[in-house]
Each structure stands twice: as structure tokens, then as C-alpha cells.
């Protein structure tokens, strides 16, 4: 819900490199998230991957939903991180 920039202001801009959270974080999100756009089991395989933000959407309530180049599915902001220093992909 816009932890950095506030509601309806994306935390990660289009063309920004992001890192998918680690597998434990993704599994926790998958098990606990009860709202829109749940993670698909196949998305767990992308844990730790670096990708480029292709598109941003917002769900009612300001939840940020991202499409990442080359990665299956839609991604909640809670499942994404800044790319760690020294890691480009």
C-alpha cells in the first residue's frame, strides 16, 4: 500500500530493477494473504530473482500490483525488494 511513497504512488517505477523476496517470505505471503491476486504456486520458483518492472496497477485500497518482465503472474509490493548492492541480475 505504498509503504515508501503513499497510496497510489508506486514504490517501484516502470523500468526499475527489483528483487523478488526470498522463498520463506513468498510462502508466508501465499499462506496468509486472503485478498485479491493470490500468489500462484509457480511464482515461488522466482524467489530471489531480479526482474524489471514492466507495468504497475493498483487494487482498490491502494495495493500496488506489479507485472515483471519475464516472470509469471502479478506481484504484490510486499513480495518485492530493492536489488541488493552488487547484484544486477
N, C-alpha and C positions, 0 to 999 in steps of 0.2 A: 504494500500500500504506500509506495513512495517513501521508504524509510529515509532516504537521503534528501530528496527534493520536494516531498509533499505529494498530496493526492493529484493524480492525473499529470504528473511531471516525471517522466521516466528516469529511473536510476541509471540505466544504461542506454545510451543513444544508438540509433541505427549506425552500423559500420564499426561499432565498438567491439573489441575482443573481450569475451567473458569466459570464465571457467565454471563449468558445471560443478556443483558441490560434490563432496565425497559420497561414496555409496551408502554409508551409515545414515547420513543426513537425508539422502533421497529416500531410503527405505522408511525412515521415521516420518517424513512428509507424506509418503504414499499411504502409510498406515493411519496417520492422524488426520489428514486433510479430508473433510467431508463435504466440501462445497464443489463448485464448478471446476471443470477441466482437471480431473484427477490424473496423476501420472500413470502411464501405461507401464506394465512390467518391462517391456522392451527398453524403456527410457533409462532404467537402472544401469544398463550397459554403458551409458555415456558418462558415468561418474568420472570426474576429474578431467574430462576433455575440454579443450579450448575451442571456441567457435566464435563466429562473428554474428552480431545481432542483425537480422535481416528485416524484421518488422516488429512493431510494438502495438499492442492493443490494450484496452482497459475493460475490465469487467465492472459491472455496477458495484459501487463501493470503492472504486479506485484501484483494485488489484491489477497489477501490471502483468500482462501475459506476453511472452516473447516468442518469436519464431527465430530459430538459429540456423544459419546456413549449414547444410549437411547433417543436421541432427533431427531425428524423427520427433514429431509431436510439438505441443505447446509447452512452454516453460514458465513457471511462476517465478517472480523475482526472488522468493525465498530459496529457490534451488540454484541460484546463480551467485557468483562471487567475482571480485576483481581478479584478473590474471596475476598470479604471484610473480614477483620480480624475477627476471631471468628465464621466465617461461613464455615462449611465444606460440607454442602450439605443438 
